[in-house]
């Protein structure tokens, strides 16, 4: 890998796991979905389920995503 996660193909649609919440549910539910990036070790693509987010994703290494998740949890005083 050349270090550019955006140069790699997007994971197939069925590879994404959805994490939903914050809405009333149903067809208006908003989700964030996550999938491992094929061809990259411990790297992930995150996308938004809202129509205006279609075709756009953010890509992170495992370390970057872990840093974000732990920082977010700490900032919000969340525990697992």
Secondary structure, 3 states (H helix, E strand, C coil): CCCCHHHCCCCCHHHCEEEECCCCCHHHCCEEEEEECCCCCCEEEEEECCHHHCCCEEEEEHHHHHHHHHHHHHHCCCCC
